Structure formats: C-alpha cells, structure tokens
Amino acid sequence: MGSKNYRNKSILKHARGQACTFQSPWCNNNPETTVFCHLDEHFAGKGRGLKAHDFAGFFGCSGCHRYYEGGHGHDIRDFLALRAVIRTLEILFSDGIIS
C-alpha cells in the first residue's frame, strides 16, 4: 500500500456497540467497551508511531484489548487475533461498511 496506511473512520466507528470478536479468557462480553483494536504487527502496517491499517484489526472489548496489547502467550494470542480479524471482516462486509 505504499508509505501511507489505509484509514477508514467508518470501520473504527462501526466497532462501537459490537460484540467482541477476540473472545479471550479475559473477555468481559460488554459491547459498550468494544473498540477497533489494530494489529500490533509490522506486516499489518504497524510502524514507529504508526497504527496498522484500519482493515487490519478486530472488534475487542476492554478486557481483550488489554490482553492483546499485553502480549500474553503469543501462540494463543495470534490464533485469537487471526480468528477475530476474520470474524470482524465478515461483519464489516455483511453490514456494508467495506465491499
């Protein structure tokens, strides 16, 4: 995508009120705390002082967001993140936010 990361405020806004797609053991299942959580990976566009692309992330409650950013157990964290990204993309496509 070049040197500029993809931004889409509609994706970020759509996270509000959504169910958490990460579903870690620390999930609080409270849609009121859900935000769009950007992946913390270079391959997703993350860089020094730069968030990943707005399509590279998932809907996460405050508990799961804290768990993901804490870097706990990378094997399970990475599985949960991949599953959450796919679930999130399914919702974004289904709801017409992206096409």
Steps between C-alpha positions, in 0.01 A plus 500: 500500500798725475614731777151607610279279714136441413260697719122458519311672782188299418679180603613653829153643575331170416682333789285689752236274647622189318561168669865424567644282222823417689336300783805439721469354850494864621202600283248706695226447235402865533435662158508842668877461540567376145747691283688423179832344603778538244741211455839555657699358210733651242339296220166669581646848447609563860806718532667740739224741598268349238195280555434209266259541209138550608403171334766315702333450834198377689216602730625457856346567839715679757609170658609343172665821379708511819585130461607543136712807566662331798660245267396196703574153358568578136378163365149533641497878457588469132232234444236712676606808300482321163159354584380843618621675183305255284187536717533879486545506122189282463299755701643797309414340166156384617412845636622676183779693672753359251440334167 
